[in-house]
Amino acid sequence: MRPDQSGFLTRAGAFSVSEREAVYRAIETRRDVRSEFLSDPVPDDVVGRLLEAAHHAPSVGFMQPWNFIVVRDAAVRSQVWEAFSRANAEATEMFSGDQQQTYRSLKLEGIRTAPVGICVTCDPDRCGDVVLGRTHNPRMDSYSTVCAVQNLWLAARAEGIGVGWVSIFHEADLKRVLGVPERIEIVAWLCIGYVDQLYDQPELAVKGWRQRLPLEELVFADRWGNGE
């Protein structure tokens, strides 16, 4: 298909019913996978499709600030796990009582069991100092990178692949393991792998950590605090 004279490639029409349902199904059944990864390798072409989906995320000023470090080497993943383990021990002590016990029981990472790790980074200098759309909010590059993470996650759900987002790190430790320059921000470490089952609800809800808030309590009309 070629663009017409106006530069538009396709009409912005609604998807078919089945296509629309597939999109919403991917959104609603996406899960943060922690301990259910299989050892089956993820083929290069599948990883390529996930990265292509991530690369099609929206970005402010079309700056595309992301990079992706694909880590399959078990020794490197073990070093990443050690960095996580140190930070996780610190995190455990931040909770108390029953909440600490629940935290200890959670399998919060699959760094060593998932066959692929992807470190998603953000380069704040990719488009120079002044970036369209970032002039008054310097965090827009990071927000754009998070959109790339979400795109990858939904594509993975469609491929039958689980994703776990590990955030419990000291960033300096992860940069040291992966050789990431100081000026680059690490946004996410993603554990990637096939799974044979997914929870029908978010795992933290199933295990009593926290429940989904009612949407009607989160929507205001026209100004803060005006409920529908």
N, C-alpha and C positions, 0 to 999 in steps of 0.2 A: 504494500500500500504506500502510495506517495502522498506527500502533503499537497493540499490544493494551493491556489495562489495566495490565500490569506495566511498560509503557514500552518493551518490546522490539519492534523493527521486523521483524527477520528472524531466523531460526534460524541458529546458527553451524555449519551443516553444511559438509562438504567440497565443493569445487568438483567439477564433472564432470571426467572425465579430460581432455577436450580443453581445458577452461578452465585446469586445473592445469598442463598442459603448456605452454600459452601463457605463463603467469606465469613458469615456470622458464626458458622460452626467452628471454624478455625479460631476465631476470637474467643468464643465462649468455652471452648474445650482446651485452650492453651494452658499448660501447667508448668510450674517451676519444678523440674525434676531434680531430686537430690540423691536417691540411692537405688534407682531402678534401672540403671544402665546395663545393657548387654555388652559383651566383649566383641561383638561382630564389628568388623571395620566399616567405616563410612566411606564409600567410594569417592574418588576425587571429583567426579562429575557432579555428584550430589552436593559436596561441599562447595563446588563452584556455583551451583544454582543458589545456594543459601547466601553466598557472598554477593552474587549478582542482585538478589532481592534486597540485601542490605544497602548496596550501592545505589539502588533506585529510591532510597528514602528522600523525603524533602529535606532541604537544608537552606537556612537563611542566607540570602545573597548567593545562592547556588555555590557556596564555598566548598561543599563536600569535604569536611574537615577530618574524616575518618581514615584510619589505617587498620588493617587486620593482620595479626600475627597468628598464623595457624600452627599449633603445636601438637605434634604427634609423638615426639620423642618421650619415652617413659621417664628418662632421667630428668629431663627438664620439668615434666609434670610433677615429678616427685619433689623437686626443689620448690615449685609453686605451692605444693601441698604443705611443705614445711613452713613456708611463710604464712599460709592460711592458719595452720595449726597454732602457731605462736599467737597470732591475733585472736583466734577463737578462744584460746585459754583466757586471754584478757577480757574478751566479751562475756564469757561465762560469769566472771566475778562481778559484772555490772548488774546482774539480776540477783534476786534473793528469793528465799523460801520456795514455795511450790513452782513459781515461775522459773527459777534456776533449774529445778529438777526437770521441768518440761523441756527447757532449752537443752539440757544435757542429753535428753532422749532423742532429740531431733537429729536426723542425718542431714547436715546442712551443706554438704558438698559432695561432688562426684569427681573431683579432680583426678584421682588416680584410677577410677573405674571407667569413666567415659573415655573412649578411644581418641577423642579429639578435644583439644582446648582451643578456644579462639579468644585472644586478647584484643579488645576493641579500644582504640585510642582516638584522641582528638588533638589535632594540630591547630592551635589558635592563631598561628601566623600564616596559614595557607594562602590567605588573600590580602596580606598586609595589615596595616594598623586600622584602616578605615574600611569597614565592610558594610555593604548595603543591608539594612535591617539589624545590624549589631551596634549601630552608633550610640544607642541609649541603653542597651542591655548587653554587657560583655559576655554573658553566659549563653547567648543564643547558639554559639558553636557547639557547646556541650549538649544543649537541648536537641540540636540537630542530630548529633551522634547517637543520642538515645533513640531517636526515630529509626536510625539504622538498625539498632539492636532489636527494636520491635518488629521491623520488617523481616529480619532474619528469623526471629522467633516464630512468626506466623507462617513463613515459608517452611520452616522445619516441621511445624505441626501438620501441614499439608503433606509433607514427605513421610510422615510417621516417625519422625525423629524427635527425641526429647532434648530439651535445653534446660540447663540450670545456671542461673546467674549467681556467681560468688562475689560478694562485695566485702568480705571480712578480711582485709589486708591492710598493712601499712603500705601505701603506694610506693614508697622508696624501696621496700623489699622486693616488690614485684618488678620495679624498673631495673633493679640490680640483676635479677635473675634473667630478664629478657633483653637487657641492653637498651632499654628505652631512654631516649634523651630526657634531660631534666625538664625542658620546656614543654614536653608533650604530656598531656593529661591521660591517665588511664581511666576509662569509663567503665569497662566491664571485663571480667573473665567469664567466658561462657563454656560450660561443659556440654559437649555435643556427642550424642550417641543414640543408637536404636534402643527402644524400650518395648517390652511385651505387654505392658499395661500402664494406664494412667489413672490417677484418682478421678472420681467423678466430680469432686469439688477440690478447691485448692487444698494442698496437704496441711497447711497451717490451720485451716478451718476444720478439717477432718480430725486433727489431733488436738483441737481445743485451744490453740494459741490465740486466734482472733477470728471473728466472723465477718462476712461481707456486710457492709453498712447498707441500709435501705436507700435506694437512689433518691426517693422522694425527700429524704432529709438533707440531701446534698445539692438540691436544685433551687435557685432563687430566681425571682422574676424582676428584671430591670435594675435592681440594686440589692446589695448585701442584706440578707435577713428576710427578704420578702418571699415567703414560700408560695409555691403554686397552689 
